[in-house]
Amino acid sequence: MKPTPLLLLSGLSFFGFSFGAQAQPRKMPPQPAATQVYDSVGQPAVPLGGTGKYAQFLADHQQYPPAAMQRGAQGTVKVSFIIEKTGTVNEVKVETPVAPELDAEAVRLIKSGPHWTPAKNHGLVVRQRVTVPISFVMSPGAMVVTRPGKEQPITTPAADIATSAIRTQPAVVAPDRPTQPVGGNQAFFDWIEKNQQYPALARQRKVEGKVMVAFVVQADGSLTDARVTKHLGSGLDEEALRLLKVAPKWVPAMFGGKPIKQTMVLPVLFQL
């Protein structure tokens, strides 16, 4: 008997086994729906430039509504929104309302912010819901310093970005005792008024109003990093910065029994 048929059968049997092994289906992770929104992901969405730069954007662009200031309204508005797969911000809504004007400003602030690097889950780009608290806080002791025709509040900006963006980075702390001018707010505004030099160009053009200036009160009470966040022009912006650079020291903020630096926003009023 010739062995050829047996060899052919053995070959067929081996070939069939090999083919069957190669045909086993691979288990792949389930594909998420295109519209699915994640609250928790493997790689969270991050603001372009990082959380520090994003917090600075919030601080620089926050506008405390005057009506809310007059009523002494303050608090933290929690705003949630979706970071789309393209990095754009969508479906912005208030989760924890405080006051209508503050809620509206918090939504405006988030909508005007930069794009984000979108989230990823299992290596796939996905939509993620992020929550950011926007704080509106006025210095205690003198909520609004009022003098005839003049209303000058001192405020702290929204600098406490949510830890939900990057869970390993803590939020900016709220001081146990906020910073304040030596002698109080009224004494500081009296100093501003006494040392103010009205620019000739602004006087000629009859320009008046408020220049909003952000600055940092360091742990030693010195004022640094002054920058204009709301301009008037005609030399008034430069004069506001000059005043802050030569201003007397403040009482620094305290946290855990130690002095810390704190960012502030101050309106420098110019009236003819």
C-alpha positions in Angstrom: 0.0 0.0 0.0 1.3 3.4 -0.9 1.7 5.9 2.0 0.7 8.9 0.1 -3.0 9.1 1.2 -2.0 8.9 4.8 0.5 11.7 4.5 -2.1 13.8 2.7 -4.6 13.2 5.6 -2.0 14.1 8.2 -1.2 17.2 6.3 -4.9 18.1 6.0 -5.4 17.6 9.7 -2.4 19.8 10.7 -3.4 22.5 8.2 -6.9 22.5 9.6 -5.7 22.9 13.2 -3.4 25.8 12.2 -6.2 27.5 10.4 -8.5 27.1 13.2 -6.0 28.6 15.7 -5.5 31.7 13.5 -9.3 32.2 13.1 -9.9 32.7 16.8 -11.6 36.1 17.2 -9.7 38.7 19.3 -11.6 40.3 22.2 -11.6 44.1 21.7 -12.9 46.7 24.2 -16.4 47.8 23.4 -16.5 50.9 21.3 -18.1 53.9 23.1 -21.1 55.6 21.5 -20.1 58.7 19.6 -22.2 60.9 21.9 -21.3 59.2 25.2 -20.0 61.6 27.9 -17.6 60.4 30.6 -17.3 61.8 34.1 -14.2 59.7 34.9 -11.6 58.7 32.3 -8.1 57.2 32.1 -6.6 60.5 30.8 -8.6 63.6 31.8 -9.1 66.6 29.6 -6.6 69.4 30.2 -6.8 73.1 29.4 -4.3 74.1 26.7 -1.2 75.5 28.4 -2.0 73.6 31.7 -4.1 74.3 34.7 -2.0 77.1 36.0 -2.3 79.1 32.8 -6.1 78.4 32.8 -6.5 79.6 36.4 -4.6 82.7 35.4 -7.0 83.2 32.5 -10.0 83.0 34.9 -8.3 85.5 37.3 -7.5 88.0 34.5 -10.9 87.9 32.7 -13.3 87.7 35.6 -15.6 90.7 35.9 -17.4 91.2 39.2 -20.9 92.4 38.3 -21.5 95.8 39.9 -25.1 95.0 41.0 -23.8 91.9 42.8 -21.1 94.1 44.5 -23.7 96.6 45.7 -25.7 93.8 47.3 -22.6 92.2 48.8 -23.4 89.0 46.9 -20.5 86.6 46.8 -19.8 82.9 46.8 -18.6 80.0 44.6 -20.6 79.2 41.4 -19.9 75.6 40.3 -20.1 75.3 36.5 -20.1 72.1 34.5 -19.4 71.7 30.8 -18.5 69.1 28.3 -15.1 69.0 26.6 -15.8 67.7 23.1 -13.5 65.4 21.1 -12.3 68.5 19.3 -11.3 70.2 22.6 -14.1 72.8 22.4 -16.3 73.7 25.4 -19.9 72.9 25.1 -23.1 72.6 27.2 -22.1 75.0 29.9 -24.5 75.1 32.8 -24.5 76.2 36.4 -24.6 73.3 38.9 -24.5 75.4 42.1 -26.1 78.8 41.6 -25.3 81.8 43.9 -26.8 84.9 42.4 -28.2 85.6 38.9 -25.5 88.1 38.0 -22.7 85.9 39.4 -24.1 82.8 37.7 -24.2 84.5 34.3 -20.7 85.9 34.7 -19.4 82.4 35.6 -21.0 80.9 32.5 -19.6 83.8 30.3 -16.1 83.3 31.8 -16.1 79.5 31.0 -17.4 80.0 27.5 -14.8 82.6 26.7 -11.9 80.3 27.8 -9.4 78.5 25.7 -9.7 75.1 24.0 -8.7 72.0 25.9 -6.8 68.8 25.1 -9.6 66.3 24.9 -9.9 63.3 27.3 -8.9 59.8 26.4 -10.2 56.5 27.6 -8.7 53.1 26.6 -6.6 55.0 24.1 -9.7 56.6 22.4 -10.6 60.3 22.4 -13.9 60.8 24.2 -16.1 63.5 25.5 -15.7 64.4 29.2 -17.8 66.4 31.6 -15.7 68.8 33.8 -16.7 70.9 36.8 -15.0 74.2 37.6 -15.8 76.4 40.7 -15.7 80.1 40.0 -15.3 82.1 43.2 -16.6 85.6 43.7 -15.2 87.0 47.0 -14.9 90.5 48.3 -12.5 91.4 51.1 -14.2 91.2 54.5 -14.4 94.2 56.8 -15.4 96.7 54.1 -17.4 95.0 51.4 -17.8 98.2 49.3 -15.9 101.4 50.2 -18.3 104.2 49.4 -17.7 107.9 49.3 -19.8 110.5 47.5 -20.1 109.4 43.9 -17.4 106.8 44.4 -17.8 103.1 44.8 -14.6 101.1 45.2 -14.8 97.4 46.1 -11.7 95.2 46.5 -12.2 91.7 45.2 -10.3 88.5 44.8 -10.4 86.7 41.4 -11.6 83.3 40.4 -8.3 81.4 40.8 -9.4 78.1 42.3 -9.6 75.8 39.2 -11.4 72.5 39.8 -9.3 69.5 40.7 -11.5 67.5 38.3 -9.4 68.7 35.4 -6.2 67.2 36.9 -6.9 65.2 40.0 -3.2 65.1 41.1 -3.0 68.9 41.3 -4.7 70.5 44.3 -7.0 73.5 44.0 -5.8 76.9 45.1 -6.6 77.3 48.7 -8.8 80.0 50.3 -6.9 81.8 53.0 -7.9 81.7 56.6 -7.5 85.4 56.7 -7.5 87.3 53.4 -5.0 90.1 52.7 -6.0 93.7 53.3 -4.3 97.1 53.3 -2.6 98.3 56.4 -5.2 100.5 58.2 -8.1 99.1 56.1 -9.5 99.6 52.7 -10.6 103.2 53.3 -7.0 104.2 54.3 -5.7 102.6 51.1 -8.1 104.4 48.8 -7.3 107.7 50.6 -3.6 107.1 49.8 -4.5 106.4 46.2 -6.5 109.6 45.9 -3.7 111.7 47.6 -0.9 110.3 45.4 -2.8 110.1 42.1 -1.4 112.1 39.2 -4.1 112.7 36.6 -2.4 112.3 33.2 -2.6 115.5 31.1 -3.8 113.7 28.0 -6.7 112.1 29.9 -7.6 115.4 31.5 -7.5 117.1 28.0 -9.8 114.4 26.6 -11.9 114.4 29.7 -11.5 110.6 30.2 -12.5 109.2 33.5 -13.6 105.9 35.0 -12.1 102.8 36.6 -8.9 101.0 35.6 -9.1 97.4 36.9 -5.7 96.2 38.1 -4.7 92.7 39.2 -1.7 92.3 41.5 -0.2 89.9 43.9 0.2 90.6 47.6 3.3 88.6 48.6 3.9 86.9 51.9 5.9 89.9 53.1 3.0 92.3 52.2 4.7 93.8 49.1 2.6 94.4 46.0 4.0 92.8 42.8 3.1 91.6 39.3 0.6 94.5 38.7 -1.2 94.3 35.4 -4.2 96.1 33.9 -7.3 93.8 33.3 -9.7 96.6 32.2 -8.2 99.5 30.3 -9.1 103.2 30.0 -6.2 104.5 27.9 -5.0 108.1 27.6 -2.3 107.4 30.2 -4.7 106.3 33.0 -3.6 102.6 32.7 0.1 103.6 33.2 -0.8 105.8 36.2 -2.8 103.0 37.9 0.2 100.7 37.5 2.5 103.4 38.9 0.4 103.8 41.9 0.4 100.1 42.7 4.2 99.9 42.3 4.8 102.6 44.9 1.9 101.7 47.2 2.6 100.8 50.8 2.7 97.2 51.9 -0.4 95.3 52.9 -1.1 92.8 55.7 -0.5 89.4 54.0 -3.0 86.6 53.8 -2.7 83.8 56.3 -3.2 80.1 55.8 -2.5 77.5 58.5 -0.8 80.2 60.7 1.6 81.2 57.9 1.6 84.2 55.6 0.9 83.3 51.9 0.6 85.3 48.7 -2.8 86.2 47.3 -3.9 87.6 44.0 -6.2 90.7 44.2 -8.2 92.8 41.7 -8.5 96.5 42.5 -10.4 99.3 40.7 -8.4 102.5 40.5 -10.9 105.3 40.1 -10.2 108.4 38.0 -12.6 111.3 38.3 -12.2 114.9 37.1 
